[in-house]
Amino acid sequence: MFKFLAKKKNTQPSNKNQTHVSITLSNHLLNRSRNSNVVFSPLSIHVVLNVIAAGSKGQTHNQLLSFLKAKNINELNALSSQLVSTIMVDGSPVGGPRLSFANGVWVEQTVSLKPSFKKVVETVHKAACNQVDFQTRAGEVAKEVNLWAERQTNGLIKDILPASAINNSTRLIFANAIYFKGAWCEKFDPSNTKDFDFHLLDGSKVLVPFMTSKKKQFLSKYDNFKVLALPYENGNDKRHFTMYIYLLDVKDGLPSLIQRVGSQSDFLERHVPHQKVEIGQFLIPKFKISFGFEASDMLKELGLLLPFSSTEGLSEMGNTYADEKLNVSSIQHKSFVEVNEKGTEAAAVTAAVMMKCALKETYDTVDFVADHPFLFVIKEDTSGAVLFMGQVVNPTIN
């Protein structure tokens, strides 16, 4: 999730690939969680997989590159460095969103990181390396990682590592944390927020507070769905952060939209409103979502198997005691998002634990009434980086 500022023509393919991976992850995750509110950070997971790729070799390395749509590790390092130095830099000093993007590494004290891997972790990802004692103080290290994640996300993400995630076989943990807080360019007036029915996928209804406005909006109509773009204030920042809401015309159409998004790797690029239109009825529900999952099974189902089981191990990470091989034992991910009249606050943490092996648009007046399940994306438009994705199926559930 960090990046060095390469020439634009060189960074675009990597960002498109990150978007492609985001679509793949979201399609699988949302299909597995059809009846749940979901938020996650594809960008955070991508960065953690980048680091795992840097510590791998052979078939494991090739499988990671293929999954991440990258030609080589230099391409992944360029994207990560770019993220750190440009895309995810705090924008609040110049009137843009408040951003925090941090990486951390906790290494068993008997393990020495290989110079090439250590250089990638410290130089490309700007990660702080911590030597720790997993063999006799695993519980204390877990608390340390959890406190780090909580601090980096302004208290929004707690207990990223469950007690069962690490033990005396743990040799290395790499974690990425993202925090985002952006104000709408056009804020909603709280006095206009009113309760209306929100239609659930099972045909029932719940009463939720909806925000509204009579101002023109960035909105496009497509075949059976609409896309709304809600830009965040950017001040003097050259980046442009936007929340996109994808709404089916039919109230029970979310599963079909998920399938549509998943079948087109360039879906997000091809469905972007570029012009403000006059709005008829305009209603957006307020919502708050916390969501967490263990990502290993999902990644395996998507074909990424070797980092979790290869006999090659992650041999480029470090020199271990008695030539132990390292594999990824778990990838924990938690995210949070809150949308209200002022804007959006969102955060995510991804932590990977490595253990020794045990083994066409129209511009007429348009209604946009998000009173039924929809998809959302928070994206940086100049780079195409996808920070957060998710679905709202019931705004009354946190």
Backbone hydrogen bonds in HBPLUS format (Angstrom, degrees):
<---DONOR---> <-ACCEPTOR-->    atom                        ^
c    i                          cat <-CA-CA->   ^        H-A-AA   ^      H-
h    n   atom  resd res      DA  || num        DHA   H-A  angle D-A-AA Bond
n    s   type  num  typ     dist DA aas  dist angle  dist       angle   num
A0085-SER N   A0003-LYS O   2.82 MM  82  5.28 149.3  1.91 130.6 141.0     1
A0006-ALA N   A0004-PHE O   2.91 MM   2  5.92 114.9  2.34 116.3  99.5     2
A0010-ASN N   A0007-LYS O   2.83 MM   3  5.47 144.2  1.96 117.9 128.6     3
A0011-THR N   A0007-LYS O   3.25 MM   4  6.58 139.0  2.43 146.4 157.9     4
A0011-THR N   A0008-LYS O   3.10 MM   3  5.22 130.1  2.36 100.2 113.2     5
A0012-GLN N   A0008-LYS O   3.22 MM   4  6.30 154.4  2.29 162.2 165.1     6
A0015-ASN N   A0011-THR O   3.07 MM   4  6.31 160.3  2.11 158.8 164.8     7
A0016-LYS N   A0012-GLN O   2.89 MM   4  6.13 156.6  1.95 157.3 164.1     8
A0017-ASN N   A0013-PRO O   2.90 MM   4  6.15 149.0  1.99 144.4 153.3     9
A0018-GLN N   A0014-SER O   2.88 MM   4  6.21 148.4  1.98 144.9 154.0    10
A0019-THR N   A0015-ASN O   2.98 MM   4  6.26 151.9  2.06 144.1 151.3    11
A0020-HIS N   A0016-LYS O   2.91 MM   4  6.20 151.9  1.99 143.9 151.9    12
A0021-VAL N   A0017-ASN O   2.92 MM   4  6.21 160.7  1.95 152.3 156.2    13
A0022-SER N   A0018-GLN O   2.89 MM   4  6.11 151.1  1.98 142.4 151.2    14
A0023-ILE N   A0019-THR O   2.94 MM   4  6.26 154.4  2.01 151.0 156.5    15
A0024-THR N   A0020-HIS O   3.07 MM   4  6.38 159.9  2.11 148.9 154.2    16
A0025-LEU N   A0021-VAL O   2.93 MM   4  6.19 166.4  1.95 157.0 159.6    17
A0026-SER N   A0022-SER O   2.88 MM   4  6.02 167.6  1.89 152.4 156.4    18
A0027-ASN N   A0023-ILE O   2.92 MM   4  5.97 164.3  1.95 151.7 155.9    19
A0028-HIS N   A0024-THR O   3.28 MM   4  6.42 163.0  2.31 145.0 149.2    20
A0029-LEU N   A0025-LEU O   2.90 MM   4  6.06 168.4  1.91 156.1 159.9    21
A0030-LEU N   A0026-SER O   2.81 MM   4  5.74 169.5  1.82 153.0 156.6    22
A0031-ASN N   A0027-ASN O   3.14 MM   4  6.05 150.0  2.23 134.9 143.0    23
A0032-ARG N   A0028-HIS O   3.14 MM   4  6.32 139.8  2.31 138.0 148.3    24
A0032-ARG N   A0029-LEU O   3.15 MM   3  5.13 125.1  2.46  92.7 106.8    25
A0033-SER N   A0029-LEU O   3.09 MM   4  6.27 120.1  2.46 135.5 151.1    26
A0033-SER N   A0030-LEU O   3.17 MM   3  4.93 140.6  2.33  91.1 102.5    27
A0036-SER N   A0033-SER O   3.12 MM   3  5.40 166.3  2.14 120.1 120.3    28
A0038-VAL N   A0391-GLN O   2.99 MM 353  5.17 164.3  2.02 143.9 148.5    29
A0391-GLN N   A0038-VAL O   2.91 MM 353  5.17 140.7  2.06 127.8 138.3    30
A0040-PHE N   A0389-MET O   2.94 MM 349  5.70 151.0  2.02 161.8 170.0    31
A0389-MET N   A0040-PHE O   2.96 MM 349  5.70 155.8  2.02 161.9 168.9    32
A0045-ILE N   A0041-SER O   3.28 MM   4  6.62 164.8  2.30 154.1 157.0    33
A0046-HIS N   A0042-PRO O   2.88 MM   4  6.01 155.3  1.94 147.1 154.8    34
A0047-VAL N   A0043-LEU O   3.03 MM   4  6.29 157.8  2.09 149.2 153.5    35
A0048-VAL N   A0044-SER O   3.25 MM   4  6.53 162.3  2.28 148.0 152.0    36
A0049-LEU N   A0045-ILE O   3.00 MM   4  6.28 159.1  2.04 152.1 157.9    37
A0050-ASN N   A0046-HIS O   2.87 MM   4  6.14 144.7  2.00 145.7 156.5    38
A0051-VAL N   A0047-VAL O   3.07 MM   4  6.45 151.5  2.15 149.3 155.4    39
A0052-ILE N   A0048-VAL O   3.06 MM   4  6.40 158.6  2.11 147.5 153.4    40
A0053-ALA N   A0049-LEU O   2.89 MM   4  6.10 155.0  1.95 146.9 153.6    41
A0054-ALA N   A0050-ASN O   3.02 MM   4  6.34 146.2  2.13 141.7 150.8    42
A0054-ALA N   A0051-VAL O   3.08 MM   3  5.02 117.0  2.50  92.2 107.6    43
A0055-GLY N   A0052-ILE O   3.07 MM   3  5.20 139.6  2.24  99.2 110.9    44
A0056-SER N   A0053-ALA O   3.19 MM   3  5.20 166.9  2.21 109.3 110.6    45
A0316-GLU N   A0055-GLY O   3.00 MM 261  4.35 137.2  2.19 131.1 128.2    46
A0061-HIS N   A0057-LYS O   3.23 MM   4  4.53 161.8  2.26 104.9 107.1    47
A0062-ASN N   A0058-GLY O   3.02 MM   4  6.36 160.6  2.06 151.5 157.3    48
A0063-GLN N   A0059-GLN O   2.89 MM   4  6.03 154.8  1.96 146.4 152.8    49
A0064-LEU N   A0060-THR O   3.06 MM   4  6.31 155.5  2.13 148.0 154.2    50
A0065-LEU N   A0061-HIS O   2.99 MM   4  6.26 165.0  2.01 154.3 158.2    51
A0066-SER N   A0062-ASN O   2.97 MM   4  6.13 158.8  2.01 146.1 152.0    52
A0067-PHE N   A0063-GLN O   2.95 MM   4  6.14 160.3  1.99 146.0 151.4    53
A0068-LEU N   A0064-LEU O   2.92 MM   4  6.09 155.5  1.98 151.3 157.9    54
A0070-ALA N   A0065-LEU O   2.92 MM   5  5.06 166.5  1.94 150.5 151.2    55
A0069-LYS N   A0066-SER O   3.16 MM   3  5.00 159.5  2.21 101.0 106.5    56
A0075-GLU N   A0072-ASN O   3.23 MM   3  5.61 131.7  2.47 103.7 114.5    57
A0077-ASN N   A0073-ILE O   2.88 MM   4  6.14 160.0  1.92 153.4 159.3    58
A0078-ALA N   A0074-ASN O   2.88 MM   4  6.04 151.7  1.96 143.7 151.0    59
A0079-LEU N   A0075-GLU O   3.14 MM   4  6.39 157.4  2.20 144.5 149.6    60
A0080-SER N   A0076-LEU O   2.96 MM   4  6.20 165.9  1.98 153.1 157.0    61
A0081-SER N   A0077-ASN O   2.85 MM   4  5.96 160.5  1.89 148.4 154.1    62
A0082-GLN N   A0078-ALA O   2.95 MM   4  6.04 151.5  2.04 142.0 150.0    63
A0083-LEU N   A0079-LEU O   2.96 MM   4  6.23 151.1  2.05 147.3 155.0    64
A0084-VAL N   A0080-SER O   3.14 MM   4  6.45 158.7  2.19 148.3 152.6    65
A0085-SER N   A0081-SER O   3.07 MM   4  6.25 165.6  2.10 151.8 155.1    66
A0086-THR N   A0082-GLN O   2.93 MM   4  5.62 144.3  2.05 145.7 152.5    67
A0087-ILE N   A0082-GLN O   3.28 MM   5  6.58 152.7  2.36 140.1 146.0    68
A0088-MET N   A0083-LEU O   2.95 MM   5  5.49 162.9  1.98 148.8 150.7    69
A0091-GLY N   A0097-PRO O   2.97 MM   6  5.07 133.2  2.19 165.7 172.8    70
A0094-VAL N   A0091-GLY O   3.15 MM   3  5.84 150.9  2.24 119.1 126.5    71
A0096-GLY N   A0091-GLY O   2.78 MM   5  4.41 150.5  1.86 138.9 128.7    72
A0095-GLY N   A0092-SER O   3.20 MM   3  4.97 169.6  2.21 107.7 108.0    73
A0236-ASN N   A0094-VAL O   2.84 MM 142  5.42 162.4  1.87 163.1 166.6    74
A0098-ARG N   A0181-LYS O   2.85 MM  83  5.06 156.0  1.91 153.6 148.5    75
A0181-LYS N   A0098-ARG O   2.90 MM  83  5.06 142.0  2.05 148.0 153.8    76
A0100-SER N   A0179-TYR O   2.94 MM  79  4.90 148.6  2.04 139.8 140.4    77
A0179-TYR N   A0100-SER O   2.83 MM  79  4.90 148.5  1.93 147.2 148.2    78
A0102-ALA N   A0177-ALA O   2.99 MM  75  5.28 163.4  2.01 150.5 156.0    79
A0177-ALA N   A0102-ALA O   2.86 MM  75  5.28 159.3  1.90 157.3 160.9    80
A0104-GLY N   A0175-ALA O   2.91 MM  71  5.27 153.1  1.98 150.0 155.1    81
A0175-ALA N   A0104-GLY O   2.90 MM  71  5.27 163.4  1.93 154.6 158.7    82
A0105-VAL N   A0128-ALA O   2.94 MM  23  6.07 162.1  1.97 161.2 155.9    83
A0130-ASN N   A0105-VAL O   2.78 MM  25  6.01 147.1  1.89 145.0 156.2    84
A0106-TRP N   A0173-ILE O   2.90 MM  67  5.11 158.9  1.94 147.9 154.1    85
A0173-ILE N   A0106-TRP O   2.89 MM  67  5.11 147.4  2.00 142.9 152.6    86
A0107-VAL N   A0130-ASN O   2.77 MM  23  6.05 163.0  1.80 160.2 166.1    87
A0132-VAL N   A0107-VAL O   2.80 MM  25  5.83 164.9  1.82 151.6 153.8    88
A0108-GLU N   A0171-ARG O   2.86 MM  63  4.91 169.2  1.87 146.9 143.9    89
A0111-VAL N   A0108-GLU O   2.88 MM   3  5.46 164.0  1.90 123.4 128.0    90
A0109-GLN N   A0132-VAL O   2.72 MM  23  5.33 137.4  1.89 170.5 165.9    91
A0112-SER N   A0319-ASN O   3.21 MM 207  5.33 159.5  2.26 145.4 147.3    92
A0319-ASN N   A0112-SER O   2.80 MM 207  5.33 159.7  1.84 156.2 155.3    93
A0114-LYS N   A0317-MET O   2.94 MM 203  5.82 161.4  1.98 123.9 129.6    94
A0118-LYS N   A0114-LYS O   2.84 MM   4  5.99 169.2  1.86 166.8 170.5    95
A0119-LYS N   A0115-PRO O   2.92 MM   4  5.99 150.5  2.01 142.7 150.2    96
A0120-VAL N   A0116-SER O   3.22 MM   4  6.48 154.7  2.29 140.2 145.9    97
A0121-VAL N   A0117-PHE O   2.96 MM   4  6.22 168.0  1.97 157.7 160.6    98
A0122-GLU N   A0118-LYS O   2.93 MM   4  6.02 165.5  1.95 149.9 153.9    99
A0123-THR N   A0119-LYS O   2.74 MM   4  5.45 157.6  1.79 144.3 152.2   100
A0124-VAL N   A0120-VAL O   3.01 MM   4  5.01 132.9  2.24 117.1 131.1   101
A0125-HIS N   A0120-VAL O   3.13 MM   5  6.58 154.5  2.20 159.7 167.4   102
A0127-ALA N   A0121-VAL O   3.03 MM   6  5.72 172.2  2.04 147.6 147.2   103
A0137-ARG N   A0133-ASP O   3.03 MM   4  5.55 135.9  2.23 133.5 145.6   104
A0141-VAL N   A0137-ARG O   3.07 MM   4  6.39 153.9  2.14 153.6 161.5   105
A0142-ALA N   A0138-ALA O   2.97 MM   4  6.27 157.4  2.03 152.5 158.3   106
A0143-LYS N   A0139-GLY O   3.16 MM   4  6.46 154.5  2.23 143.4 149.6   107
A0144-GLU N   A0140-GLU O   3.01 MM   4  6.29 149.4  2.10 141.6 150.3   108
A0145-VAL N   A0141-VAL O   2.93 MM   4  6.27 158.5  1.98 157.0 161.5   109
A0146-ASN N   A0142-ALA O   2.94 MM   4  6.15 161.4  1.98 149.3 154.9   110
A0147-LEU N   A0143-LYS O   2.90 MM   4  6.10 154.7  1.97 148.1 154.3   111
A0148-TRP N   A0144-GLU O   3.01 MM   4  6.22 155.2  2.07 145.0 152.0   112
A0149-ALA N   A0145-VAL O   2.99 MM   4  6.26 162.7  2.02 153.1 156.9   113
A0150-GLU N   A0146-ASN O   3.00 MM   4  6.21 155.9  2.06 144.0 150.8   114
A0151-ARG N   A0147-LEU O   2.95 MM   4  6.17 158.9  2.00 149.8 154.9   115
A0152-GLN N   A0148-TRP O   2.97 MM   4  6.19 163.8  1.99 154.1 158.6   116
A0153-THR N   A0149-ALA O   3.16 MM   4  6.24 130.9  2.41 140.5 151.5   117
A0155-GLY N   A0150-GLU O   2.75 MM   5  4.63 158.7  1.79 163.5 156.6   118
A0154-ASN N   A0151-ARG O   3.33 MM   3  5.37 159.6  2.37 113.2 111.0   119
A0156-LEU N   A0153-THR O   3.06 MM   3  5.50 166.3  2.08 115.6 120.0   120
A0165-ALA N   A0162-PRO O   2.95 MM   3  5.45 163.0  1.97 118.7 124.4   121
A0170-THR N   A0167-ASN O   3.04 MM   3  5.54 163.9  2.06 116.9 122.1   122
A0356-LYS N   A0169-SER O   3.24 MM 187  5.96 158.7  2.28 151.3 153.9   123
A0171-ARG N   A0354-MET O   2.87 MM 183  5.87 175.5  1.88 158.1 158.5   124
A0172-LEU N   A0354-MET O   3.24 MM 182  5.11 157.4  2.29 143.1 142.1   125
A0354-MET N   A0172-LEU O   2.76 MM 182  5.11 174.1  1.76 170.0 167.9   126
A0174-PHE N   A0352-ALA O   3.02 MM 178  5.37 157.7  2.07 149.9 156.7   127
A0352-ALA N   A0174-PHE O   2.82 MM 178  5.37 165.3  1.84 164.0 163.7   128
A0176-ASN N   A0350-THR O   2.82 MM 174  5.30 156.5  1.88 153.0 160.9   129
A0350-THR N   A0176-ASN O   2.90 MM 174  5.30 155.4  1.96 149.9 158.1   130
A0178-ILE N   A0348-ALA O   2.78 MM 170  5.19 161.9  1.81 157.8 161.9   131
A0348-ALA N   A0178-ILE O   2.91 MM 170  5.19 150.7  1.99 142.5 146.3   132
A0180-PHE N   A0346-ALA O   2.75 MM 166  5.10 158.5  1.79 165.1 161.2   133
A0346-ALA N   A0180-PHE O   2.74 MM 166  5.10 163.8  1.77 155.8 158.4   134
A0182-GLY N   A0344-THR O   2.87 MM 162  5.38 150.7  1.96 154.9 163.1   135
A0344-THR N   A0182-GLY O   2.85 MM 162  5.38 159.4  1.89 157.4 164.5   136
A0233-GLU N   A0183-ALA O   2.73 MM  50  5.74 162.7  1.75 168.4 173.2   137
A0184-TRP N   A0342-LYS O   2.96 MM 158  6.19 160.1  2.00 140.8 146.3   138
A0185-CYS N   A0231-PRO O   2.99 MM  46  5.89 160.0  2.03 145.4 141.6   139
A0188-PHE N   A0341-GLU O   3.11 MM 153  4.63 165.4  2.13 138.5 139.1   140
A0192-ASN N   A0189-ASP O   2.92 MM   3  5.59 158.4  1.97 120.7 127.5   141
A0193-THR N   A0190-PRO O   3.08 MM   3  5.22 160.2  2.12 106.4 112.8   142
A0194-LYS N   A0210-PHE O   3.10 MM  16  5.47 144.5  2.23 150.8 151.5   143
A0210-PHE N   A0194-LYS O   2.73 MM  16  5.47 170.1  1.74 146.7 149.0   144
A0196-PHE N   A0208-VAL O   2.97 MM  12  5.74 157.1  2.03 157.7 157.2   145
A0208-VAL N   A0196-PHE O   2.98 MM  12  5.74 165.2  2.00 163.8 161.7   146
A0198-PHE N   A0206-VAL O   2.71 MM   8  5.29 151.5  1.78 155.5 165.6   147
A0206-VAL N   A0198-PHE O   2.99 MM   8  5.29 152.0  2.07 142.7 151.5   148
A0199-HIS N   A0371-ASP O   2.66 MM 172  5.98 164.7  1.68 160.6 154.9   149
A0200-LEU N   A0204-SER O   2.86 MM   4  5.45 168.1  1.87 154.0 157.5   150
A0203-GLY N   A0200-LEU O   3.08 MM   3  5.49 163.2  2.11 116.1 119.0   151
A0286-LYS N   A0209-PRO O   3.09 MM  77  6.11 164.7  2.12 161.3 160.9   152
A0211-MET N   A0284-ILE O   2.66 MM  73  5.13 166.2  1.68 156.6 151.4   153
A0284-ILE N   A0211-MET O   2.96 MM  73  5.13 159.9  2.00 143.9 149.9   154
A0217-GLN N   A0277-VAL O   3.15 MM  60  5.57 151.9  2.24 148.3 150.3   155
A0277-VAL N   A0217-GLN O   2.80 MM  60  5.57 153.8  1.87 145.0 147.2   156
A0229-ALA N   A0218-PHE O   2.91 MM  11  5.28 164.5  1.93 153.9 155.3   157
A0220-SER N   A0227-VAL O   2.99 MM   7  5.38 155.1  2.06 147.9 156.0   158
A0227-VAL N   A0220-SER O   2.95 MM   7  5.38 159.4  1.99 153.0 158.9   159
A0222-TYR N   A0225-PHE O   2.79 MM   3  5.37 159.6  1.83 172.8 172.6   160
A0249-ASP N   A0224-ASN O   2.89 MM  25  5.40 160.2  1.93 144.0 139.5   161
A0226-LYS N   A0247-LEU O   2.87 MM  21  5.32 156.8  1.92 147.0 153.8   162
A0247-LEU N   A0226-LYS O   2.95 MM  21  5.32 165.8  1.97 154.6 159.0   163
A0228-LEU N   A0245-ILE O   2.95 MM  17  5.15 162.6  1.98 147.8 153.2   164
A0245-ILE N   A0228-LEU O   2.87 MM  17  5.15 157.3  1.92 146.4 153.8   165
A0230-LEU N   A0243-MET O   2.79 MM  13  5.16 170.4  1.80 160.4 163.8   166
A0243-MET N   A0230-LEU O   3.05 MM  13  5.16 173.0  2.05 135.3 136.5   167
A0232-TYR N   A0241-PHE O   2.96 MM   9  5.65 162.7  1.99 162.2 156.5   168
A0237-ASP N   A0234-ASN O   2.69 MM   3  5.18 157.1  1.74 148.5 150.6   169
A0381-ASP N   A0240-HIS O   2.69 MM 141  5.41 161.3  1.73 170.8 165.1   170
A0242-THR N   A0379-LYS O   2.96 MM 137  5.56 157.0  2.02 157.6 165.2   171
A0379-LYS N   A0242-THR O   2.96 MM 137  5.56 163.5  1.99 160.0 162.7   172
A0244-TYR N   A0377-VAL O   2.76 MM 133  5.13 160.7  1.80 153.6 160.5   173
A0377-VAL N   A0244-TYR O   2.92 MM 133  5.13 145.4  2.04 142.0 150.6   174
A0246-TYR N   A0375-LEU O   2.97 MM 129  5.11 161.3  2.00 135.0 141.2   175
A0375-LEU N   A0246-TYR O   3.17 MM 129  5.11 160.9  2.21 148.1 149.2   176
A0253-GLY N   A0250-VAL O   3.42 MM   3  5.42 156.5  2.48 114.1 111.3   177
A0257-LEU N   A0253-GLY O   3.11 MM   4  6.38 150.1  2.20 153.8 163.0   178
A0257-LEU N   A0254-LEU O   3.06 MM   3  5.08 119.9  2.44  98.2 113.7   179
A0258-ILE N   A0254-LEU O   2.96 MM   4  6.24 157.8  2.01 159.3 165.3   180
A0259-GLN N   A0255-PRO O   3.12 MM   4  6.41 155.4  2.18 144.0 149.9   181
A0260-ARG N   A0256-SER O   3.03 MM   4  6.23 151.0  2.12 139.4 147.5   182
A0261-VAL N   A0257-LEU O   2.85 MM   4  6.14 162.9  1.88 157.3 160.8   183
A0262-GLY N   A0258-ILE O   2.95 MM   4  6.11 162.8  1.98 148.5 153.6   184
A0263-SER N   A0259-GLN O   3.07 MM   4  6.21 131.2  2.32 140.0 151.3   185
A0263-SER N   A0260-ARG O   3.27 MM   3  5.29 137.0  2.47  95.7 107.0   186
A0264-GLN N   A0261-VAL O   3.23 MM   3  5.55 162.5  2.26 110.4 115.7   187
A0267-PHE N   A0264-GLN O   3.06 MM   3  5.17 155.7  2.12 119.8 117.7   188
A0270-ARG N   A0266-ASP O   3.04 MM   4  6.21 150.8  2.13 155.0 163.2   189
A0366-VAL N   A0278-GLU O   3.05 MM  88  6.60 152.7  2.13 154.0 157.0   190
A0280-GLY N   A0366-VAL O   2.91 MM  86  5.52 164.0  1.93 122.9 125.5   191
A0368-PHE N   A0281-GLN O   2.82 MM  87  6.22 163.1  1.84 164.1 170.0   192
A0283-LEU N   A0368-PHE O   2.93 MM  85  6.40 158.8  1.98 149.3 153.9   193
A0370-ALA N   A0283-LEU O   2.94 MM  87  5.92 168.1  1.95 159.4 156.4   194
A0287-PHE N   A0339-VAL O   3.22 MM  52  5.41 153.1  2.30 136.8 144.8   195
A0339-VAL N   A0287-PHE O   2.82 MM  52  5.41 167.1  1.83 164.6 168.6   196
A0289-ILE N   A0337-VAL O   2.81 MM  48  5.35 161.8  1.85 159.0 165.2   197
A0337-VAL N   A0289-ILE O   2.94 MM  48  5.35 150.3  2.02 150.0 157.0   198
A0290-SER N   A0398-ASN O   2.82 MM 108  6.04 137.4  2.00 141.4 151.2   199
A0291-PHE N   A0335-SER O   2.98 MM  44  5.43 164.1  2.01 152.1 153.7   200
A0335-SER N   A0291-PHE O   2.79 MM  44  5.43 159.4  1.83 161.3 168.6   201
A0293-PHE N   A0333-HIS O   2.88 MM  40  5.54 155.6  1.94 155.6 163.0   202
A0333-HIS N   A0293-PHE O   3.00 MM  40  5.54 150.0  2.09 158.6 168.2   203
A0295-ALA N   A0331-ILE O   2.77 MM  36  5.33 160.3  1.81 167.7 165.1   204
A0299-LEU N   A0295-ALA O   2.99 MM   4  6.20 163.9  2.02 160.2 164.6   205
A0300-LYS N   A0296-SER O   2.91 MM   4  6.16 156.1  1.97 153.1 160.1   206
A0301-GLU N   A0297-ASP O   2.91 MM   4  6.15 157.7  1.96 150.0 156.0   207
A0302-LEU N   A0298-MET O   3.07 MM   4  6.35 133.4  2.30 138.4 150.9   208
A0302-LEU N   A0299-LEU O   3.14 MM   3  4.99 128.9  2.41  90.6 104.4   209
A0304-LEU N   A0299-LEU O   2.90 MM   5  5.35 156.3  1.95 153.6 145.6   210
A0303-GLY N   A0300-LYS O   2.89 MM   3  5.06 158.7  1.94 108.1 113.5   211
A0308-PHE N   A0305-LEU O   3.09 MM   3  5.86 152.0  2.17 122.8 130.5   212
A0309-SER N   A0306-LEU O   3.09 MM   3  5.16 148.5  2.20 104.9 114.1   213
A0310-SER N   A0306-LEU O   2.83 MM   4  4.71 159.5  1.87 146.8 143.0   214
A0328-VAL N   A0307-PRO O   2.89 MM  21  5.84 176.8  1.89 153.6 154.2   215
A0313-GLY N   A0310-SER O   3.16 MM   3  5.43 136.9  2.36  99.6 109.9   216
A0314-LEU N   A0326-LEU O   2.65 MM  12  5.16 138.3  1.82 132.0 146.4   217
A0317-MET N   A0314-LEU O   3.19 MM   3  6.00 165.7  2.22 124.0 126.3   218
A0323-ASP N   A0320-THR O   3.31 MM   3  5.33 144.5  2.44 128.7 120.1   219
A0324-GLU N   A0321-TYR O   3.15 MM   3  6.03 145.5  2.28 124.8 130.3   220
A0357-CYS N   A0325-LYS O   2.68 MM  32  5.47 143.3  1.81 142.7 149.2   221
A0327-ASN N   A0355-MET O   2.88 MM  28  5.64 160.7  1.92 164.9 169.3   222
A0355-MET N   A0327-ASN O   2.86 MM  28  5.64 149.5  1.96 168.4 171.5   223
A0329-SER N   A0353-VAL O   2.74 MM  24  5.67 161.8  1.78 158.6 165.1   224
A0353-VAL N   A0330-SER O   2.90 MM  23  5.39 167.4  1.92 159.7 162.7   225
A0332-GLN N   A0351-ALA O   2.82 MM  19  5.16 152.0  1.89 158.0 153.5   226
A0351-ALA N   A0332-GLN O   2.81 MM  19  5.16 159.2  1.85 149.4 156.5   227
A0334-LYS N   A0349-VAL O   3.02 MM  15  5.51 155.7  2.08 153.9 161.6   228
A0349-VAL N   A0334-LYS O   2.90 MM  15  5.51 151.9  1.98 155.2 163.3   229
A0336-PHE N   A0347-ALA O   2.81 MM  11  5.23 146.2  1.93 154.8 155.4   230
A0347-ALA N   A0336-PHE O   2.90 MM  11  5.23 152.2  1.98 141.6 146.0   231
A0338-GLU N   A0345-GLU O   2.81 MM   7  5.30 142.8  1.94 152.2 163.3   232
A0345-GLU N   A0338-GLU O   3.04 MM   7  5.30 154.8  2.11 145.6 153.6   233
A0340-ASN N   A0343-GLY O   3.05 MM   3  5.57 167.0  2.06 160.4 164.6   234
A0374-PHE N   A0392-VAL O   3.16 MM  18  5.57 145.4  2.28 140.5 148.9   235
A0392-VAL N   A0374-PHE O   2.94 MM  18  5.57 160.6  1.97 160.9 167.4   236
A0376-PHE N   A0390-GLY O   2.96 MM  14  5.47 153.1  2.03 144.3 143.4   237
A0390-GLY N   A0376-PHE O   3.02 MM  14  5.47 137.5  2.20 158.1 154.9   238
A0378-ILE N   A0388-PHE O   2.87 MM  10  5.07 163.8  1.89 142.2 144.5   239
A0387-LEU N   A0378-ILE O   2.90 MM   9  5.63 139.2  2.07 149.8 162.6   240
A0388-PHE N   A0378-ILE O   3.29 MM  10  5.07 162.6  2.32 134.1 138.7   241
A0380-GLU N   A0385-ALA O   2.93 MM   5  5.31 162.8  1.96 154.4 160.0   242
A0384-GLY N   A0380-GLU O   2.76 MM   4  5.50 139.6  1.93 147.8 161.3   243
A0397-ILE N   A0394-ASN O   3.13 MM   3  5.89 170.6  2.14 125.9 128.8   244
